[in-house]
Amino acid sequence: MTHRILLIEDEDDIREVAQASLELTRGWDVHAASSGAQGIEMARALQPDAVVLDVMMPDMDGPTTFTELKNDPQTSEIPVVFLTAKVHSSERTRLIDMGARGVLAKPFDPMTLGDDVARLLGWTE
Amino acid sequence: MNPPSRQRLWRFSGVYVGLGTALGILTAVILVGRSTTNQLADSVRLQDHAYTMLLHMESASSDMRGMEAAHRGFVAVGDSHFIAEYAIARDSMLSSLEAVHQQTTDETVRGLAQRLQTQIAQRLAYMDRTRELARLGRNEEAQAEIRVGSESRLRSEVYEGFGKIAARERQIIQHRTAAVAQGMRTSRGVNAAGVATSTVLVFLSILLFRSEAARRRRAKALLESSEERLRDFLDSASDLIQSSGPDGRLIYVNRALLEALGYEEQEVIGLPSEMFFAPECVAQGHALFERILGGESVTDIETVYIRNDGRRIHVKGSSNCRFEDGKPVASRTILHDVTQQREVERMKDQFVSIVSHELRTPLTSIRGALGLLSGGLLGDVSDRGKRMLELAVTNTDRLIRLINDILDVERIESGALPMARHRVALAEIMRHVEEMMRPLALKAGINLLITANDVDLNADEDRIVQMLTNLVGNAIKFSPPGTAVHVIAELEADCIHICVRDEGRGIPAHMLETVFARFRQVDGSDIREKGGTGLGLAISKSIVEQHNGTIWVESKTGLGSAFHVRLPVMTDSVAVKLAMSPASNPDGTLIMVCDDDADVRTVLSAILTDRGFRVSVAESGESALKLAADERPSLILLDLLDTDGFAVVDWLRKHNRLRDVPIMVYSAKDVDDEQRERLGLRQELIFTKSRMAPEQLVERVAAVVARNMDKPEDK
């Protein structure tokens, strides 16, 4: 089954690489948003199977975007995996405690990024 | 004893000896004076007595002559008038003689007087006889009788007796006069000696007093000048120094502190020292003052002072109190202004954060693009091209590791990365290390042998794993293929001693000391060849030290190295762990622990993991429901979370897939019958934390799971 993924990442280059990685390694249907606000709009419209969300973004950061998604009944059930350059375990714990399904570190290995997301979401196929 | 106090003691004894001597001399003068006066009085009395005796003698002698004249007159004329005169003179003479005999104190005089009395009695008898002849008219016979030689001899003997007594009395008078003169001389001598000695003593006392006064003046001057010097010294110090009395009022504030706070000395002295504290730090200031008044020496003061103009300064330092006779006298506080340091730290943190983000962002793109290319996902690349891409990926990874390590070492050493310590089983840490290192060991052809130990540490699990993977990674990197790397954990009293031993090339003796410093690899080429950053051991050392542990290395070139780490363990875990025989649970049955207390979650997880269970944890009812739905655990261990737990149980009971999952309640409070009915649980599935240790609880969990396994699972 082809999963539909929404990638929210403000850095164009990273967004492009991550999108290519998820599409090419897993064959997922990846949609990309360049800001939290755009991501929320797209999440409502696309109803993706999962959101891969950057933590540090201008205007609306990852955790705020996450809260918005969780507070909206239309998007509250969509699982979210964070992508962050902050590697502290305290930061990881904070995000998990908020209800994230997992936290992945940047820089990531594009060959295994999709596998890691799938593992965190419990997608075994 | 130091010289000044010895001198003071000498002065004291001088004064006392002087005073004692003066008193002694005064007593002696008084005693000698009294004795001399008594002697003089005695002498005068004896002299008077002698004069009286002499007068008696002269009177007796004169009476004798009057008596003789009356006697002769009667014998010659026969006039009875002479008889009367005779009788008067005789009685007077006898009375004087008797007085001398009775009153004299001189034995010689008494003897002479006695003899004289006898002679006078003979003479009176003779004179009586002559007068009788005359009264009978026998005048011729009486005249003849008077002329007889014997009478004449007796008469001269009597006068001679008078003379002898008078002479003796005169001699006595002369003797006494000499004694009085001698007494007077002695008295004068003693007086003169007393006056002289007293004068000398008074003179010496004055000298001593003057010298003492001079000494006090000098000491005072010295004290004043040393106070002045001390004040000058303190005022020239760049540290911020202050002192308060036991009432907390300022008694001294040095120049640096006055300048740092923008006050003049007269504006602060006598005022409570709390005026310096920022409002939110006043309570801290009071607590601090109480501690030092209690005799504590506080060395970790960190607080905020507020300047006269309202600006804030961060200060760090130490404080204690001076006591005299057990009573607090003055606080002594020395602080440094760390405002600038704080600002630098803040900027450094900001810098680290920016670097963390700004360097990672382009690296993420580079690493991603290279990864996609070298992974062949974007089309075929020539073999040489692939080789170049692999090279680029390897070096990008190295750069990422280096950035991570630099950030780590900066943060750990500056304390910006606090260790998130909690109870964690060493076995769990070792399992992580093994998981992470096993692939590397396999690739390098190294036999990785890990022996864990069943104890708990109070540690930041991630950091301890990071430290051990550093050590194990190094051991693998520097070992030739076909050798072994041993990781051995041994319990030593209240510490765990972990040794990571390899059979590699070892470390030269001169490097053993510096191997933990930054960028100190044994061979400079290692950084390139082994892909290290040169920071791993520095980070490991920082992590161990932040956990109050020690790290060291033993090595011989060519014989391999052994890195040793000693970390404190949670002592309560030692006995329990040693007593428990971990029952293996190869199926890895999943147990869900739902408790809002992080410590309880950690302890139960550790024990369940040791027993071979898989564990998932939830800290609230809500997350428990979500996890249970996702994971369908074999048993749920539930805290009642005040009342939330009841809702969880209700929800589980209504859920198709979860209604048969066994629930055990592990509650902080006792569960009463009514609550038990609401939960619909048997008594043996409800436990109170204070009555049931986690280890015992896990035994019950294991028993319930084992019983449940035998039953067919309700799908």
Interface residues (C-beta under 8 A of the other chain):
Chain A: E11 D13 I14 E16 V17 A18 A20 S21 L24 T25 M56 A85 K86 V87 H88 S89 S90 T93 D97 G99 K106 P107 F108 D109 P110 M111 G122
Chain B: S356 H357 R360 T361 P362 L363 T364 S365 I366 R367 G368 A369 G371 L372 G375 L377 L378 T396 I400 N404 L417 A420 D460 D462 E619 S623 D630
